[in-house]
């Protein structure tokens, strides 16, 4: 990831917290010189000083054939917004886009064992909708195993984390304040979220 000095995002704990807050990401793998990508929900955990990502594909997804053969990239990218040059003091200004992104690199390991797949699936349920777990466990064993057969569960141990916070840090406090005001008034939730991150740059 190209990261200009003004927009560096170096704190590992903050990058992990960001991934946990915005866990729907894009998994990219290269196969025969071409990139393959799947959009997936992830569970992001720290274990013994390591960052572990877990998720699952639909079993028919061809990307499953390649994720264990090389490194993969998982892209976490929210929130973001268009930034108008009308907020800047200088007339000679251009539009831009503010955003936060984290890139997680690592190698996937597919879980072949049914019990391991079940553990990963129930981990996702606990993260995304804990109240559903009771309904899930009340379903017949046959139904649950049938669901598992249609999934390819995997984990990825992160070997490198890269991040960027492009939050108009190269602009004046007055200019950033104008940007924050516009984003706070936006009806779009991710733009309101972005306003909070830009506000933190003023502290």
PyMOL commands that set and color helices and strands:
alter all, ss='L'
color gray80, all
select helices_A, chain A and resi 5-7+12-21+62-65+85-87+114-128+132-138+141-149+173-184+189-200
alter helices_A, ss='H'
color red, helices_A
select strands_A, chain A and resi 24-31+34-41+43-47+50-58+72-83+96-110+151-166
alter strands_A, ss='S'
color yellow, strands_A
deselect
rebuild
show_as cartoon
